[in-house]
Amino acid sequence: MRYVVVSLLLVNLTYLGWNLGWPAPGSPTRESRPLLNTGLTLISEFESRTLGAELEASRLCSLVTGFQDDLEVADFMTAAIGLGLEVAYAVDTPNQERQYRVYLPPTPSAEIAGLTLQDLTVRLEDADVTAEIALVTRGDERNAITLGTFESATEAVSLRDRISILGYSPQIERIQPQPERLELWLRAPQSKRVDELEWLDLTGERSNLSRIENLCQTIAQATQFQ
């Protein structure tokens, strides 16, 4: 019996040493690969994108005009945003600086104005003085003679002084820049256009306002709306 136990113990030790010296091969590890991007698009996703592009291409914006002052513009914008509409300022013309016009006041008749123009033209050429001389033939300043328009008051004064030496008395008028027109762009973010009910809600107490519709893509970008 003792020999059987010793034999089993030797067999177990031998098996243990074999496993420690030559381990059993494990399953090979595989590197994870990223999912293939086949470029496929679901039909539902494609249709959604197509409809969105078509809607954006046909969306109409309304140019709203007729505001009396900045306060009315602010009230209108608040009301439009409250209806879920998008609104933005539409700058019609860039800011302009003041200009200075040099001119000779109107004469009693067109004949006198014509003779003055001829005489002044000759004197300017002789004195080598450059001026944009022209005769006004209509309006409140009919028969006046314009001599030039300048952005700098210094330039206007300089021309006035050079012409004064020739025996004339030109004047300088400061031209105020035209105020920017109070206009707004208006559009509906969830539909092609601002419908009549929404417009009536906005203009119920503002009968002075009017609108012109045009494609949004031709007049404004979405980033301009707030």
Secondary structure, 3 states (H helix, E strand, C coil): CHHHHHHHHHHHHHHHHHHHHCCCCCCCCCCCCCCCCCCCCCHHHHHHHHHHHHHHHHCEEEEEECCCCHHHHHHHHHHHHHCCCEEEECCCCCCCCCEEEEEECCCCCHHHHHHHHHHHHHHHHHCCCCCCCEECCCCCCCCCEEEEEECCHHHHHHHHHHHHCCCCCCEEEEECCCCCCCCEEEECCCCCCCCHHHHHHHHCCCCCCEEEEEEHHHCCCHHHCC
